[in-house]
């Protein structure tokens, strides 16, 4: 493992819409620990950017749940916690598709399918997990460097385990408000038709393979990943 000032580097990869903002917010005052120097990265950093033999960690989320969250996050331009204006392709997408269900149903086929395909590539938070893991074969070569894998669905308990691994104070908590955690408002239409779910399951097929592999890896490593 690479050392920085006699401490091991530990990289946190921020996979979009998986709870990374909340994790980074909680860890931001603890970048220098007894054994580790924490490096909190942006969305653009992938596993391949982490030097070999340096440890890294990340959180994931069910790909379809992440799709819904990512759609609305970019629709509101990241506000109120952030503001990131739409790219040209995003503007066009949100003029055509008002809800995640609208986009996913169009992805399944019909007159707007080409526009839906373009939207899936244009809306930043809808990118596939391979943006971070590169390829499944490559990720397998880096398993020895995985320090921890958490999941948005079990974030509170997974963060509690991470605190123990990093010897962080038990009192440290994740932000619990929508702005601090960068969560979508609760009153949004998150419903998906069976047709939409089928289209998204097909679109994110590789993501589900990766998601399952990470679940298995976490289980085989006693909950640590």
Phi, psi and omega in degrees: 000141180288138180253144172234113181052050176068015175238148179281135176288135176229117186263132171256117178269127184265090174285125188301137175060041176235011182099008185296325179298317179295317180298312181296322178298316181292325184272351190297336178266007184229046184284336178245110183248181184298324182244339190234151165253113183278133177242109185263112189263166176276179179300336189279346183277128180250174177304323183294339177280346179275126180303143176301144182073010169257141184279147176218161179215161180195167174243150177234177181205150175311127187304323180287319175300320179294322177302312181298313180296317181295322178302308184289327178299315179285331178298324179266013176059031178079358183285154009267351182291320181234174167219116176228109186298157179296143166283163181308317180293327179290318179302314179297319181297314184283344171285332181269322188240117184272332182228162174302324180296320177303313182293314183294322178294320177293326178298330182290339180146165179115189187296333183259013184298317180298320177294324179293318177299317178297319180296320180298330178273339185268324183284117191307311187282003177263003179300152183281162182298336182298342173303330182260322184264352174078286171216159179297321179298317179295318180300322178300327180287346183252010184300328180294340180268355180287122177269317183199142172234125176243170182226138183301326182294336179234039190300315184299312181290324179292323177292325176298320177294321180296322178300321179294315181298326182263002182057044178270156181298140181298335182286346181293128183234154173285152173302137183246009176256159185298321182289311181298322180272355181059047179263155174287151173301154186283341189268015181280153178279103183255010183289147178227136176285161174305322178299318179294317180298318180297318180295319180288323177299320177290317182297319183260028183303314178296324178297322179292326175296313179297316179302314179295320179298319180291324175298315180296318180296319179296317179297318183288345178251032174058043176081003185264323187080000000 
